[in-house]
Amino acid sequence: MSRLQQIRVRVEPVYKKSLAKDFPRLFRLFSGLDNDLLEADPAPPLYDLVHHLVRLSQEKDLDPAVSRAIDQHGQGIVDLRRRIEEAIGSWKLGQAEKLLNDLEDDFLAFEKDLPKELG
């Protein structure tokens, strides 16, 4: 590592509208865990929100539909996050980009399976 310089690769959000508008159910669910999401501008990328999904999976008394959606999509999302991190760390950025697309698809499916009205 250089003494005075660093190389950084990071994932940045590029929502069509915003996290709240593009993923309204997910946003309501995650902002209930982290009020900072309400103020975040821009909102973090989906890649950075995976830890909220993990935390949510550990909550008791979840809405049964939320619990089913987590059971169906959660592990796959967590695995993709890990694989993306490994690809970025190995400088396999083309692979990381493909995996980010897969992560978006999985989050879209998760969003679709969440109940329209939460708690």
N, C-alpha and C positions, 0 to 999 in steps of 0.2 A: 504494500500500500504506500502510496506517495505520502510524504509528510505534509504537503500543503494543498493537495488536490484529491478529489474523489470522483469516481465514475458512478452514476446512479441511473438505474432503470426503474421506472415506477408506472403503475397503472393509474390512469386518470379517468374520471367520469366523462362520458359524452352522451348524455341522455337526450332524446329527441325534444322533450319538454323539460322534465325534471323527474327526480326519483318519485316525488309525491304524485305526479300526474301519470307517469309511465308505469309505476308499480304501486297503485293506491292502497291495496290490501297489505302488501308487504310493508309499505311505509307506515301505515297505522300500527301494524303489529310490532315492528322494530322500534318505532318512536315511543311506544309504551315501555320499552326496555331502556331506551336511551333518549332522554329529552333533548340532548344536544342535536339530534337529527332534525328537530323542528327548526333550529336556527342555522344549520349548516348550509352555507352557500359558497360553492356548490356542494351538493350532497356527495358523500363518498361513493366511489365505484362499488359495484356489487362485490367485487373481489375483496374489498375491505369490510363488507358486511357479513361475511360468512360466520364470524365469531358470534354475531347476534343470533344466528340460526342455531348454533351449538348451545348457546345460553338458553334460548327458548326451549330447546329440546329437553332441558333439565328442569323446566318449570313444572310445578304440580298444578292440577286442576285446569289443564288446557281445554279449550273447546274441542270436542271430539273431532270435528272436521279439520281443525288446525293440527291436531295430533296425527291424524291420518296423512295429511299433506307432508308433514315432517317425516313420518315413517316412509313415505313413498319417495321423497326427493332429497331428504337431508343428507344421507350418507354419500350419495352421488355428488352433491354440491361440495361437501367437505373434501372428498377425494379429488375432485377437479381443482379445488383451491390449492391443495398440496402439490398436485402435478404441475400447476402453473408456476408455483413458487420454485419448484425444482427446475423447470425449463428456463425460467428467468435466471436463476442462479448458475445454470450451465451455459448461458448465452445462446440458448436455442429459442430465439425470439419468434421465429416463424411458427414453431410448435406452440409457444406460449400464446400467440395470437389465435391460433386454431382452438386451443383449449379455452381461451376467454370467450370465444363464440359459443362453445359448448356450454360454458357456465351461464351465459346469458340465456340460452335456450332452456336450461334447467331451471333458472330463476323464473322465466316466463311460464313454464309448466307449473311451478310451485305457486306462483301468483294466481294462475287459473284455478288451481285446486283449493285455494283458500276460500273460506266463506265470504260472501259479499258484505255481510254485516258481521263485524267482530265485536265480541264482548259487550 
